[in-house]
């Protein structure tokens, strides 16, 4: 899903992908057991592409933590996760890196190899714990997960960071 860009164009830009959802609650279960859960906060579905690096992962987490999507007293989106002390649930989601530009079946050649995906997802989770603090939970990389959430708003944004130049 590259909004009209080809997979090659998107990869050349080095885009780490996050689908951000403001939630009143979210939970991830694997084999019927809860592995991550938050109350009010942000659910992030995170995709890693082959050219992504730890630098982009940290920049994306920093952006997520400071992104103003929570209402202030006037009802305007002026507050960040850091200002509201909400929870953050990071879920690995390689399918966000799919190329859906043609045909009737997605191509996953745009997703990072599993080793890189795991390493960068874990790096992002570590950065999130450092930046956001104790209110960070994660899904389980490589597992078949069941994600449940109550989207608050609904508020959903597609975030990306480009490679540093």
N, C-alpha and C positions, 0 to 999 in steps of 0.2 A: 504494500500500500504506500505508494510514493507520490500520490497526488499528481499524477501525470508525468512524473519523471521516470526515466528508465532505471532499471536496477544499476547499470553501470554509472549513470550520472549520480545517483544517490550515493553509491559506494565511494565515488571519487570525492564527494563532499565530506566524508567521514562523519556520519550522523549517528549518534547514539539516540535511541528512540525511547520516550516515556509517554505512556498514556496515563494522565493524571485524572483521578476522580475524587471529588470532595465527598466524603461519606459521613454518615452518622454512626455507622459501624461496618466492619468488614472482617472476614474470617477466611482462612485457607485450611483445608483438611486434606490429608493424605491417608488413604486406607481407613477412613472413618475417624481418624484422630486429628484434632486441631494442632497445626504446627505453627500458626501465626494468627494473631487476632488483635484488633484495635477497636476502640470506641471512636468518637469524633476525630476526624483527621483526614489523611490522604491515602488512598490506595493507588499505588504506582505499578503498572504493568511495564516491565522493562525489557527491551530487546537490544541485543548486542550484534553488531555487524562485524565482518572480518577485519576491517581497518580501524576499528575503535581501539582506544588506549585508556590507560588508567587516568590520564589527564582529562579526557572527555567525561569519564565516569564521575570524577570528583566535581567537575564543573556542573554537570547535570544535577547531582545531588545538592550542590550549593544553590542552584537555581530553584529546584523543587522546594527546598527549605525556606527560601525567601520569596517565593511566588505568592502574590497577594490574591488569594481566592476566598478568603473568609470575610464575612460581613463585619463592618464596624458598627458602632451604635446608630449610625444613620442608614444602615442597610446597604452600604456600598462595599464592594470587594476591595478593601484596603488593608487587610491584615494577613500576615503570612502564618505558616505553620509554626515558626519560631515564636511569633507574638501570641499565638493562641495556646501553645503547649499541647497541641493535638498529637495524635499518634500517626505513625508512618508505617504502612505495610507495603513492602517491596516484594513483587512477585515476578519471577523470570517468565518471559513470554516471547519465545523465539518466533512465534507466528506473526508478530507485528513487523518482522523484517521480510515477510513474504512479498514476492513480486506477483501482483494480481493483474498485471497489465494486459494479458491476453490469455485466451483459452478459458477452460472451465475448471481448471485445477491449479491451485497456487504452487509456485515454485519457491523452495526454501533455500536456494543457493545464496540468497542475500543474508542469511543468518550466519553468525560466527560459528566456527567449529565448536563442538561441545567443550573442549578443554579451555579455549579462550572465553567462551560464554560464561562458564562456571567461574573462572578466575576474575573476570571483570564484574560479574554479578556480586561475588563475594567482596571484591574491592569496594563496590558501590555501597554494600551493606555496612562495611566497616566505616567508610566515610560518613554514612548516614548516622551511625551511632555516635561518632565523634562530633558531628555538626548538630544533630537534633537531640541527642541524649538518650535517655532510657526508654523513650516511647517508640522504639523501632522494633518491628517484627518482620519476618520474611516468610516467603513460601519456600519450597524445597526444589532446588535445581534438579532437573531431569526426571522429576516425579510426575505422575498423573495427579493433578490437583483439582479439588473442587473449591472454587472461589465463590463466596457469597458476600453480598454487600447491599447496603441501602445508600444509593446515590442521593446526596443532599442537594437539591436544586431543581433539576439535575445540573450538576456542574462537571464538565469533562473537557480537558484540554489535551492536545497533542503537543508535546515539548520535544525539542531537539537541540543539541549543541553541535556546533561545527568545530573542527580541529583548529587548534591555535595556529596562527600564522606568524 
